[in-house]
Amino acid sequence: MVVRKLKQTALGQGRSYRRKLLDTLMSRHSGSMKGVVVDLAGKQTNHRGSFRPPTKDVTRRIVVNLDENVAPDVVADIRDTGLESGSADCVILAETLQHVPGPERCVAEAHRLLKPGGIFIGSIPFLYPVHRDPQDLMRLGPDGLKALLSDFDDVKIYSMGKFFGVIGLMLERKISTVETGTLLGILGVSKMLKAALLGTSKILTSFDRNPISLNDDKALFTTGYFFTGIKR
């Protein structure tokens, strides 16, 4: 079912192959987003994917971000939010660790904010192009993630995409680098190249069978990881 949906996703809709996987996993875990939910580096405007946080069973949602343009509830460093310890039932930290110096401080802050039994939900890219926001500092594999989440119980790490998905995603991302204002663009070559890249990407990602797998030590190629952990 997941693969069929992915095949229907067009880059022009604003969702990459990886973003579609992330939307799927966030939707699967939306039932855990209840009570007081703190969204570290979240956004209330300029959403990139199709997933929207649930409102049912949510008593309060607090978006923390330094960027005032995304309308956060709290303007603060996500490594030191100033929020009350043990106040959250769920903390979300999606697609952010790679951009922040001292990622262990982000995780420690999430742990501090959670009540005992609260859930930490997050994601991080792995085999993915450099994307500065405003900087791109690192990648973490499953062993690094396990070490980073060592203070949590019942840690689950999902790989997002396999070999064909990674190659397809790289081609998909290459489309944004094809220039259209040059002579090649004027002659229509750039447009044809973009169409060829997108078509090839769709074919490759369609071969990415069972792209989401849990705690799969054999997943040598993946676009990134989605993780959850429970505060002791």
C-alpha positions as CSV (number, residue, x, y, z in Angstrom):
1,M,0.0,0.0,0.0
2,V,2.8,2.4,0.9
3,V,4.6,1.8,-2.4
4,R,1.5,2.4,-4.5
5,K,0.9,5.7,-2.8
6,L,4.4,6.8,-3.3
7,K,4.3,6.1,-7.0
8,Q,1.4,8.5,-7.4
9,T,3.3,11.4,-5.7
10,A,4.5,14.1,-8.0
11,L,7.4,16.4,-7.2
12,G,5.3,19.3,-8.3
13,Q,3.0,18.7,-5.4
14,G,5.8,19.7,-3.0
15,R,6.5,16.3,-1.5
16,S,9.7,14.4,-2.2
17,Y,9.9,10.7,-2.0
18,R,11.5,11.0,1.5
19,R,8.8,13.6,2.6
20,K,6.1,11.1,1.5
21,L,7.7,8.4,3.7
22,L,7.9,10.9,6.6
23,D,4.3,11.9,6.2
24,T,3.3,8.2,6.3
25,L,5.3,7.5,9.5
26,M,4.0,10.7,11.2
27,S,0.5,9.6,10.4
28,R,1.1,6.2,11.8
29,H,2.2,7.7,15.1
30,S,-0.3,10.5,15.3
31,G,-2.2,8.6,17.9
32,S,0.7,9.2,20.3
33,M,0.5,13.0,19.7
34,K,-1.9,13.8,22.5
35,G,-2.0,15.7,25.8
36,V,0.6,18.4,25.9
37,V,2.6,18.2,22.6
38,V,5.8,20.2,22.2
39,D,7.0,20.5,18.6
40,L,10.7,21.5,18.6
41,A,11.6,23.5,15.4
42,G,8.1,22.9,14.2
43,K,6.1,25.3,12.0
44,Q,2.6,26.7,11.9
45,T,3.1,28.1,8.4
46,N,5.1,27.1,5.4
47,H,4.5,23.4,5.8
48,R,6.5,21.1,3.5
49,G,4.5,17.9,3.6
50,S,0.9,16.8,3.7
51,F,0.9,15.7,7.4
52,R,-0.8,18.0,9.8
53,P,-0.7,17.5,13.6
54,P,-3.8,16.0,15.1
55,T,-6.0,18.2,17.3
56,K,-8.1,15.4,18.9
57,D,-7.0,14.5,22.4
58,V,-4.4,17.4,22.3
59,T,-4.8,19.7,25.3
60,R,-2.1,22.1,24.2
61,R,0.4,22.2,21.3
62,I,3.5,24.3,21.7
63,V,5.6,25.1,18.7
64,V,9.2,26.2,19.5
65,N,11.3,27.8,16.9
66,L,13.8,30.7,16.6
67,D,12.3,31.7,13.2
68,E,9.4,34.1,13.9
69,N,8.2,33.7,10.3
70,V,6.8,30.3,11.0
71,A,4.6,31.7,13.8
72,P,5.9,29.7,16.8
73,D,4.2,29.8,20.2
74,V,7.7,30.2,21.8
75,V,10.6,31.9,20.2
76,A,13.6,30.1,21.7
77,D,16.6,27.8,21.0
78,I,15.3,24.3,20.9
79,R,18.3,23.2,23.0
80,D,17.1,25.5,25.8
81,T,13.4,26.2,25.5
82,G,12.7,27.6,29.0
83,L,9.6,25.4,29.2
84,E,8.8,23.6,32.4
85,S,10.5,20.2,33.0
86,G,8.2,17.2,32.9
87,S,5.4,19.2,31.3
88,A,4.9,17.4,27.9
89,D,3.3,14.1,27.0
90,C,4.9,14.1,23.6
91,V,7.9,15.9,22.1
92,I,8.4,16.0,18.3
93,L,11.7,16.8,16.6
94,A,11.5,16.2,12.9
95,E,14.2,16.8,10.3
96,T,16.2,19.1,12.5
97,L,19.1,17.4,14.3
98,Q,21.4,17.7,11.3
99,H,21.1,21.5,11.4
100,V,21.9,22.1,15.1
101,P,25.3,22.2,16.8
102,G,25.3,19.8,19.7
103,P,22.4,17.5,18.7
104,E,22.8,15.7,22.1
105,R,21.5,18.9,23.7
106,C,18.4,18.8,21.6
107,V,17.7,15.3,22.7
108,A,18.5,16.1,26.4
109,E,16.0,19.0,26.2
110,A,13.3,16.7,24.8
111,H,14.0,14.3,27.6
112,R,13.8,17.0,30.2
113,L,10.5,18.3,28.9
114,L,8.8,14.9,28.8
115,K,6.8,13.4,31.7
116,P,7.8,9.8,32.7
117,G,6.1,7.6,30.1
118,G,6.0,10.4,27.5
119,I,7.0,9.8,23.9
120,F,9.8,11.3,21.9
121,I,9.1,11.3,18.1
122,G,11.7,12.4,15.5
123,S,13.5,11.9,12.2
124,I,16.8,12.7,10.6
125,P,18.1,12.2,7.0
126,F,21.0,9.9,6.1
127,L,21.7,9.4,2.4
128,Y,20.4,12.8,1.4
129,P,21.9,15.8,-0.4
130,V,23.4,18.7,1.6
131,H,20.7,21.2,2.5
132,R,21.7,24.1,4.6
133,D,19.1,25.6,7.0
134,P,21.2,27.7,7.7
135,Q,23.9,24.9,7.9
136,D,24.0,21.1,7.4
137,L,26.3,19.7,10.0
138,M,26.1,15.9,10.1
139,R,24.4,12.6,9.4
140,L,23.7,9.8,12.0
141,G,23.4,6.1,11.3
142,P,21.4,3.7,13.5
143,D,24.2,3.1,16.0
144,G,24.7,6.8,16.5
145,L,21.0,7.2,17.0
146,K,20.8,4.4,19.5
147,A,23.7,6.1,21.5
148,L,22.0,9.5,21.3
149,L,18.7,8.0,22.5
150,S,20.3,5.9,25.3
151,D,18.3,7.6,28.1
152,F,15.0,6.5,26.5
153,D,13.3,3.1,26.7
154,D,11.6,1.1,24.0
155,V,13.6,2.9,21.3
156,K,12.4,2.1,17.7
157,I,14.3,3.2,14.6
158,Y,12.6,2.9,11.2
159,S,14.7,3.1,8.0
160,M,13.0,5.2,5.3
161,G,13.6,3.8,1.8
162,K,16.1,1.3,0.5
163,F,18.6,1.2,-2.4
164,F,16.3,2.2,-5.3
165,G,14.6,4.8,-3.1
166,V,17.9,6.4,-2.4
167,I,19.0,6.6,-6.0
168,G,15.5,7.8,-7.1
169,L,15.6,10.5,-4.4
170,M,19.0,11.7,-5.5
171,L,17.7,12.1,-9.1
172,E,14.6,13.8,-7.8
173,R,16.6,16.3,-5.8
174,K,18.9,16.9,-8.8
175,I,15.9,18.4,-10.7
176,S,16.1,21.5,-8.5
177,T,19.7,22.2,-9.6
178,V,18.9,22.2,-13.4
179,E,19.1,25.8,-14.6
180,T,16.4,27.1,-16.9
181,G,17.7,30.6,-17.6
182,T,20.6,29.5,-19.8
183,L,20.7,28.9,-23.5
184,L,19.9,25.2,-22.9
185,G,16.8,26.4,-21.0
186,I,15.7,28.6,-23.8
187,L,16.1,25.8,-26.2
188,G,14.0,23.5,-24.0
189,V,16.8,21.1,-23.1
190,S,16.6,21.9,-19.4
191,K,12.8,21.1,-19.4
192,M,13.4,17.8,-21.2
193,L,16.2,16.9,-18.7
194,K,14.0,17.7,-15.7
195,A,11.2,15.5,-17.2
196,A,13.7,12.7,-17.8
197,L,15.1,12.9,-14.3
198,L,11.6,12.9,-12.7
199,G,10.5,9.9,-14.9
200,T,13.6,7.9,-14.0
201,S,13.2,8.8,-10.3
202,K,9.6,7.5,-10.3
203,I,10.6,4.3,-12.0
204,L,13.4,3.7,-9.5
205,T,11.3,4.5,-6.4
206,S,8.6,2.1,-7.6
207,F,11.1,-0.7,-7.2
208,D,11.7,0.3,-3.6
209,R,9.7,-2.6,-2.0
210,N,8.7,-2.3,1.6
211,P,10.5,1.0,2.0
212,I,9.8,1.4,5.7
213,S,11.4,-1.2,8.0
214,L,11.8,-1.3,11.8
215,N,15.1,-1.9,13.5
216,D,16.5,-3.4,10.3
217,D,20.3,-3.9,10.7
218,K,20.5,-5.1,7.1
219,A,19.3,-1.8,5.7
220,L,22.6,-0.6,4.2
221,F,21.0,2.1,2.0
222,T,18.3,4.4,3.3
223,T,17.3,8.1,2.9
224,G,17.1,8.5,6.7
225,Y,15.6,7.4,9.9
226,F,12.4,7.9,11.9
227,F,12.6,7.2,15.6
228,T,10.6,7.0,18.8
229,G,11.5,6.5,22.4
230,I,9.8,6.5,25.8
231,K,11.0,8.5,28.8
232,R,11.7,6.2,31.8
